[in-house]
Amino acid sequence: MAKAGRPLTLRPRKAWRRGLDTLKMKVVTTFYRRVIVLAFPLDAPFRSAAPPRLPVDLCILTEAELDAYLAFRPDQSRAHIRARLERGDRCFVCRHEGRIVDAGWAATGRVPVPYLHRDLVLPSGDVYVYDAHTLPECEGRGLYVARNAFCARHYQDLGFRRCLAVVAVENKVPLAVLRRNGARPVGGYTCLRCFGFSRVTGRAAEGSGPLPILCASGSPGRGAGAAAPSSLSAGGAPR
């Protein structure tokens, strides 16, 4: 019990403990990575997203707007972003007062998944969303959900049936947001890496149908299927 006249305070978690937890996670995920595959159906009506709590314009990025995107994501290179656009990937953005404050990418066909050191080969009718980012000062204002809904409607109008996302199991917040907005787990992949060797195993959730095929990055063929528990082995350099 607190003494009279002295406020009851909570002791903050020690900085060294938080740093140790982060270090342990980085070490573990260097060798062992787990992701959940989530699917959002596009072949049925879905509820409208709540309007964001920040006035934004939703649009698709063009190559002429690369400078604006690189100002938003200075950690990215111009060549890398241009390569995405050239292979047909689309970037959906939220602009506030003319500045990009939130963005996420979508792709079809064969898509690199650097976290697994593999390429995802999507069947016809599937679109894959990835690399979402919101400026820290704009988080918690519904931009992520509004932009995802804008992207989903775009691909729904084009006749796509399903939107897929691959999320690391450690990323609790995006997992919770996606599930709260109608996405459901359809399986997952695990990646074990050690001294240039890597092994990826995929397992589909019961009743969800096969997972998309995974191929070694840059390989010419379609690779092996990952519908049932399966594994693909190939060397790969870390990102």
JONOR-V953327 format. One record per residue. N is the residue number from 1. RES is the residue in one letter. SS is DSSP state (H for helix, E for strand, C for the rest). Layout:
# JONOR-V953327
n = (N/N)
res = (RES/RES)
ss = (SS/SS)
This chain:
# JONOR-V953327
n = (1/2/3/4/5/6/7/8/9/10/11/12/13/14/15/16/17/18/19/20/21/22/23/24/25/26/27/28/29/30/31/32/33/34/35/36/37/38/39/40/41/42/43/44/45/46/47/48/49/50/51/52/53/54/55/56/57/58/59/60/61/62/63/64/65/66/67/68/69/70/71/72/73/74/75/76/77/78/79/80/81/82/83/84/85/86/87/88/89/90/91/92/93/94/95/96/97/98/99/100/101/102/103/104/105/106/107/108/109/110/111/112/113/114/115/116/117/118/119/120/121/122/123/124/125/126/127/128/129/130/131/132/133/134/135/136/137/138/139/140/141/142/143/144/145/146/147/148/149/150/151/152/153/154/155/156/157/158/159/160/161/162/163/164/165/166/167/168/169/170/171/172/173/174/175/176/177/178/179/180/181/182/183/184/185/186/187/188/189/190/191/192/193/194/195/196/197/198/199/200/201/202/203/204/205/206/207/208/209/210/211/212/213/214/215/216/217/218/219/220/221/222/223/224/225/226/227/228/229/230/231/232/233/234/235/236/237/238/239)
res = (M/A/K/A/G/R/P/L/T/L/R/P/R/K/A/W/R/R/G/L/D/T/L/K/M/K/V/V/T/T/F/Y/R/R/V/I/V/L/A/F/P/L/D/A/P/F/R/S/A/A/P/P/R/L/P/V/D/L/C/I/L/T/E/A/E/L/D/A/Y/L/A/F/R/P/D/Q/S/R/A/H/I/R/A/R/L/E/R/G/D/R/C/F/V/C/R/H/E/G/R/I/V/D/A/G/W/A/A/T/G/R/V/P/V/P/Y/L/H/R/D/L/V/L/P/S/G/D/V/Y/V/Y/D/A/H/T/L/P/E/C/E/G/R/G/L/Y/V/A/R/N/A/F/C/A/R/H/Y/Q/D/L/G/F/R/R/C/L/A/V/V/A/V/E/N/K/V/P/L/A/V/L/R/R/N/G/A/R/P/V/G/G/Y/T/C/L/R/C/F/G/F/S/R/V/T/G/R/A/A/E/G/S/G/P/L/P/I/L/C/A/S/G/S/P/G/R/G/A/G/A/A/A/P/S/S/L/S/A/G/G/A/P/R)
ss = (C/C/C/C/C/C/C/C/C/C/C/C/C/C/H/H/H/H/H/H/H/H/H/H/H/H/H/H/H/H/H/E/E/E/E/E/E/E/E/E/E/C/C/C/C/C/C/C/C/C/C/C/C/C/C/C/E/E/E/E/C/C/H/H/H/H/H/H/H/H/H/H/C/C/C/C/C/H/H/H/H/H/H/H/H/H/C/C/C/E/E/E/E/E/E/E/C/C/E/E/E/E/E/E/E/E/E/C/C/E/E/E/E/C/C/C/C/E/E/E/E/C/C/C/C/E/E/E/E/E/E/E/E/E/C/H/H/H/C/C/C/C/H/H/H/H/H/H/H/H/H/H/H/H/H/H/H/C/C/C/C/E/E/E/E/E/E/E/C/C/C/H/H/H/H/H/H/H/H/H/C/C/C/E/E/E/E/E/E/E/E/E/E/E/C/C/E/E/E/E/E/E/E/E/C/C/C/C/C/C/E/E/E/E/E/E/C/C/C/C/C/C/C/E/E/E/C/C/C/E/E/E/E/E/E/C/C/C/C)
